Amino acid sequence: MIAFMKPSFLPRLALFLAMLSISMPCNTWSGETLSVPEQRILYRAQQAMDKEEFGKVRDLLSSYLTRHPDTQPALFFLTLGNACFQSADLERAAHWYQKGFDKHPEDVTLCRNLAAARYGLEQFNKAGKLFEKGYQLATPKEPELLYQAGVAYYQAEQFTSCRAVLETLFKATDKHLKPWMRLMIQVCYEQKAFARAENLLTEFLEIYPQEKEYWKLLAGIQTEGDRYKAAAGSLSLALATDNPTAQEWEGLASMYLYLNAPLQAARCLEKAAPQPGPKKHDVMAKAYMHAHRYDEALHHLEAAMAKEPTSARIIVKAKILMAARKFNKAILCIEQHIPTLTDPAEAYLIEGYCQIELQNWTQANSTLSKIKKDTNQYQQAKNILQNIAPFLTEK
């Protein structure tokens, strides 16, 4: 049976740092009263920020704070933290954001930026709590903060907390963005909450039917519930979205074989290997034979024999011909190759069956009598000989 993998939707840390961007302050900061010296130093710092002279910003503001340790405005700590963040010094960014947030625990921007810095430092659980806090502080509410909290909790493998904030997010707004749905599906899968995950997947795939990995995930969940027919349907829809790999076609074929649908399996196997080698031809021949498509089975078997003629393939060819009720051709196939077969006992048994179907009792008796006592087929041949004895013509 095919192994189903959950889609890996979470990019690496660098990509999330881009997503979890910091908030930049305006030139004026509403709600704060700045002294004239504070306004002057912040103006110079903002000019340096605009020129991306982050080192200069850090020097200006850190020196000022050293000289004036009782400085209170949040804008100082936010700007200094941002300069450190933009310089990729996340430790110092978190330090200044934290100092500012300690002084201004109701400041949503400091909270949000501190969360981003904690996330960048891979302090995922702390980041998640801060993003949650930011959502509580924000007016109006910013649903994206709950999603970012969920991402952070997921990275911390705090799946219960992740799902809780996402459930709050889904209740907070009727519009569920694609990344939100993907994360919720992911965490429900991690928690083995398959019923919830399946409902989400159904909703998700109605909106985004080209998402192959999620059709595969739906098939995996349906397989977990022993609903193989539904799983095969989902997997076939997954493969219809783009250019499937050979491995994906083979996976669907294995599911069809499990469902006793060999014809569909054979079609998948052909798509998996447009130019198959002998062993692949063997598998396709077997599938077509089980589907009672004997012409297709012979086509693949003869293609395999053309490249690698073996005793085993001669036997299989005879079996296919016998199953197709082409008894004379099966007999001819065996008689032509008997000298080359390493173990002719099975071939004699097949030929004997064919002779019986043709009511050639004497020939059947002669053929089956050639099977030696030290073979696996001897006892079966002996029983058949006893059964056909009454039909033999007396000399």
Phi, psi and omega in degrees: 000143180295142175270130182259133179250138174290147181292137179268095187264344186279114178290175178290169186304317184301322180291324179287330175299326176293319180293318183271058183288152180280160176268134180263142181283157172279168178296329175246143184245104184295143176091354180238141175256121182253138174289166180299314177299322179294319178298318182296313184291324178290326177297315178296320179295320180293322176300317178294322178298318180297331178269004182060033175266072190291326177297321179295320178300313181299316180297315182299309188281322179294322177296318179298316181293329176295320181283334183230072186298343181268010179302133185249326190305133180300332184297328177299309185289325178293313182294317179295319177296320179296320178298320177293318180299314181293338176272005181066022175261081188288330178299311180290325177300312179298323180301311183287321176299317182296317178299317179294319182290327176298324179280331185228071185293354178257006184274109185292326183291316176299320179297313181297315182291324175298320178298317180297319179294316178299321178297314180299332177274005181064026173267069195294320182295318177297319180299317180301315180296322180291321176296320175300316179298319178300321178297319180294326182280332189292138174222114357289170183296145179244094183304329182301332179295326177292321176298316179296325174298318179298318178301313181297315178297322179297316179297329178279359184061029173265074191292327178295315178295321179300310182294324181298314181291327179289324176296321176297318179299315183293330178280336185284338183211147179280339181267113182257112183289155183304312179299325179297315181295320180298316180293320179296318176300316182299313184288325176297322177296317179300323181275000184060029174274071192292326180296314178295318180297320181293320177298317179295318179297319179299315178295316182297315184285339172293328181272322185235070186291349181271002182278088186302316184299332181278331169297318179295320178295319177299318177299320179296318179293320178295326176294320177303329180267013180061028177257072190290327179295316177296321180297320179296321178296317179294318182293324178293325176292325177298318184284346179276354186278329180205210182270100182291153176276164177301320180297323179292319176297319179295324177297317178294322178299318180297325178290319177296322177296320178298325180275006182059046176238070189294330181294314177298323179297316180298318179298320178295319180296323176296322178289330180290330184222083180299332177233074188286154171273179183305317183292323177294321176301321179301315182296318180294321178299317180297316180297314180295325178296317179294335178274003182063028173258079192288328178296316178295321179299315179296321179303312182288322180294317180294328175295321177293318181293329179296330180266321182217085178289124180226162178300318182299321181289327176296318178297315180297321179299317179297322179295319179296315180297320178294317179296328178278002180063031173260070191293319181296321179292323178296317178298317180297318179302316181291313184295329178290332187248358182309318182296337184264352184282135180286329179222095187281356187302314181294323178297316178298322180296316178297315179299320179298318177299317180296318178298322179295317178300327179273001182060031174270077190296317182296314180296322179297317179298316181296315182294312183293333179290345180281348182284125186280158184295332185272019180251160179292337184272355189298310184297321179296317179296320180299317179296320180294318179300321179294323182288329183267356183306318181296341184269353182289138179282127179289138177285000000 
